């Protein structure tokens, strides 16, 4: 009787170990699936937040709805991130190509181009220059940060600015400039210096 009882006990132990192994594998698989789903559902996680392309010494032309060049962005390097469809540009140069009024050229240390919002944020030694036109004087504006809305032909900032319009100079905090209407609005306190009138 003892050998038969021993065989039954050994068989039960093997069956118990097999069941424990199966339960362990099931829980392990469930945990692995949960971990993978958690990583996939995290916004910007994984490769989606990594640059999908980098271009050195690039030039990018934005066309108008009529098929004419509207503005061009160039720079030393463009790094595009697909997660939010933005591009970081080093040493950017933004030029307005419209023929309706004098073109405006903007340079800076860095730019963040948001294609979804059609907005360009320039930072670091921002320099704006517009040559004289038929009905306008030459314009130059310097600041540390500037938001450009190229489709509306508008630039704005809430930082201090140093502006020269013809022979006059203006210092202030905050600005909204519309290149299409040739108007500049200043915000906050500032100082305007007019050149002396020429003697007759």
C-alpha positions as CSV (number, residue, x, y, z in Angstrom):
1,X,0.0,0.0,0.0
2,X,2.9,2.4,0.7
3,X,4.2,2.5,-2.8
4,X,0.8,3.4,-4.3
5,X,0.3,6.1,-1.8
6,X,3.8,7.5,-2.5
7,X,3.0,7.6,-6.2
8,X,-0.3,9.5,-5.7
9,X,1.5,12.1,-3.5
10,X,4.3,12.6,-6.0
11,X,1.7,12.9,-8.8
12,X,-0.2,15.6,-6.7
13,X,3.0,17.6,-6.1
14,X,3.9,17.6,-9.8
15,X,0.3,18.7,-10.7
16,X,0.5,21.4,-8.0
17,X,3.8,22.7,-9.3
18,X,2.5,22.7,-12.9
19,X,-0.6,24.7,-11.9
20,X,1.5,27.2,-9.9
21,X,3.8,27.6,-13.0
22,X,0.8,28.2,-15.2
23,X,-0.7,30.8,-12.8
24,X,2.7,32.6,-12.6
25,X,2.9,32.7,-16.4
26,X,-0.6,34.1,-16.7
27,X,0.0,36.9,-14.2
28,X,3.4,37.6,-15.8
29,X,1.7,38.0,-19.2
30,X,-1.0,40.2,-17.8
31,X,1.6,42.5,-16.1
32,X,3.6,42.7,-19.3
33,X,0.5,43.7,-21.3
34,X,-0.4,46.4,-18.8
35,X,3.1,47.9,-18.8
36,X,3.1,48.1,-22.6
37,X,-0.3,49.7,-22.7
38,X,0.7,52.2,-20.1
39,X,3.7,53.3,-22.2
40,X,1.7,53.6,-25.3
41,X,-1.0,55.8,-23.7
42,X,1.5,58.2,-22.2
43,X,1.5,61.5,-24.3
44,X,4.8,62.2,-26.0
45,X,6.3,58.9,-24.7
46,X,8.7,56.8,-26.6
47,X,9.8,57.5,-30.1
48,X,7.0,60.0,-30.8
49,X,8.8,62.7,-28.9
50,X,12.1,62.1,-30.6
51,X,13.1,64.2,-33.7
52,X,12.1,62.5,-36.9
53,X,14.4,64.6,-39.1
54,X,17.2,67.2,-38.7
55,X,18.3,69.5,-41.6
56,X,21.4,71.7,-41.7
57,X,21.6,74.9,-43.7
58,X,18.0,74.7,-44.7
59,X,15.6,77.1,-46.5
60,X,11.8,76.6,-46.3
61,X,9.3,78.7,-48.4
62,X,5.6,79.0,-47.3
63,X,3.2,79.6,-50.2
64,X,0.1,81.7,-50.2
65,X,-3.3,80.3,-51.2
66,X,-2.8,81.9,-54.6
67,X,0.4,79.9,-55.1
68,X,2.8,82.8,-54.6
69,X,5.7,82.7,-52.1
70,X,4.6,84.4,-48.9
71,X,7.6,84.1,-46.6
72,X,10.8,82.1,-46.3
73,X,12.5,80.7,-43.2
74,X,16.1,79.7,-43.3
75,X,18.7,78.8,-40.6
76,X,21.7,76.8,-39.6
77,X,19.7,73.8,-38.3
78,X,16.1,72.7,-38.1
79,X,15.1,69.9,-35.7
80,X,11.5,68.7,-36.2
81,X,9.5,66.9,-33.5
82,X,6.4,65.0,-34.7
83,X,4.7,64.8,-31.3
84,X,3.5,68.4,-31.5
85,X,4.5,69.2,-35.1
86,X,7.0,71.8,-34.0
87,X,10.5,72.7,-35.3
88,X,13.4,74.2,-33.4
89,X,15.6,76.4,-35.6
90,X,19.1,77.6,-34.8
91,X,20.1,81.1,-36.2
92,X,16.8,81.6,-37.9
93,X,16.2,84.2,-40.6
94,X,12.5,85.0,-41.4
95,X,11.8,87.1,-44.5
96,X,8.5,88.3,-45.8
97,X,8.2,88.0,-49.6
98,X,5.1,90.1,-50.2
99,X,5.3,92.7,-52.9
100,X,2.5,94.8,-51.6
101,X,4.8,96.6,-49.1
102,X,8.5,96.7,-48.1
103,X,9.6,93.2,-47.0
104,X,10.5,92.6,-43.3
105,X,13.5,90.5,-42.3
106,X,13.8,89.1,-38.8
107,X,16.8,87.3,-37.3
108,X,17.4,85.7,-33.8
109,X,19.4,83.1,-32.0
110,X,16.6,80.5,-31.9
111,X,13.1,80.0,-33.2
112,X,10.3,77.6,-32.4
113,X,8.0,77.1,-35.4
114,X,4.5,75.7,-34.6
115,X,3.0,74.5,-37.8
116,X,-0.3,73.6,-36.2
117,X,-0.8,77.2,-34.9
118,X,1.1,78.8,-37.8
119,X,3.2,80.8,-35.3
120,X,7.0,81.5,-35.0
121,X,8.5,82.4,-31.6
122,X,11.9,84.1,-31.9
123,X,14.2,84.3,-28.9
124,X,17.7,85.8,-28.2
125,X,18.9,89.0,-29.9
126,X,15.9,89.4,-32.1
127,X,16.5,92.0,-34.8
128,X,13.8,93.2,-37.2
129,X,14.6,95.3,-40.3
130,X,12.3,96.8,-42.9
131,X,13.7,99.1,-45.6
132,X,12.0,102.4,-46.5
133,X,9.0,102.2,-48.8
134,X,7.1,104.7,-51.0
135,X,5.1,105.9,-48.0
136,X,7.2,104.6,-45.0
137,X,10.5,105.2,-43.4
138,X,13.1,102.5,-42.7
139,X,12.3,100.6,-39.5
140,X,14.6,98.6,-37.1
141,X,13.4,96.9,-33.9
142,X,15.5,95.0,-31.4
143,X,14.2,92.9,-28.5
144,X,14.8,89.6,-26.7
145,X,11.6,87.7,-27.7
146,X,9.1,88.1,-30.5
147,X,6.0,86.2,-31.7
148,X,5.5,86.2,-35.4
149,X,2.1,85.5,-37.0
150,X,3.2,85.3,-40.7
151,X,-0.2,84.8,-42.3
152,X,-1.5,88.0,-40.5
153,X,1.8,89.8,-41.1
154,X,1.8,90.7,-37.4
155,X,4.7,90.6,-34.9
156,X,4.3,91.2,-31.2
157,X,6.2,91.1,-27.9
158,X,5.7,92.0,-24.2
159,X,9.5,92.5,-23.7
160,X,11.4,95.8,-23.8
161,X,12.1,97.1,-27.3
162,X,14.5,99.5,-29.0
163,X,13.0,100.9,-32.2
164,X,14.4,103.2,-34.8
165,X,11.9,104.7,-37.3
166,X,13.8,106.9,-39.8
167,X,15.8,109.3,-37.7
168,X,13.5,108.9,-34.6
169,X,14.1,106.4,-31.8
170,X,11.7,104.8,-29.4
171,X,12.2,102.7,-26.2
172,X,9.3,101.0,-24.5
173,X,7.9,97.7,-23.2
174,X,5.6,95.7,-25.4
175,X,4.7,96.2,-29.0
176,X,2.3,95.1,-31.7
177,X,3.4,95.8,-35.3
178,X,1.3,95.1,-38.4
179,X,3.4,95.2,-41.5
180,X,0.4,95.1,-43.8
181,X,-1.0,98.3,-42.4
182,X,2.4,99.8,-41.6
183,X,1.2,100.5,-38.0
184,X,3.1,100.0,-34.8
185,X,1.5,100.1,-31.3
186,X,3.6,100.4,-28.2
187,X,2.5,99.3,-24.7
188,X,3.7,100.5,-21.3
189,X,6.0,103.4,-20.6
190,X,8.7,104.4,-23.0
191,X,10.7,107.3,-24.4
192,X,10.5,108.8,-27.9
193,X,13.3,110.9,-29.3
194,X,12.7,113.0,-32.4
195,X,15.5,114.5,-34.4
196,X,15.7,118.3,-34.4
197,X,13.9,120.1,-37.2
198,X,16.1,121.3,-40.0
199,X,16.5,125.0,-40.0
200,X,14.9,126.9,-42.9
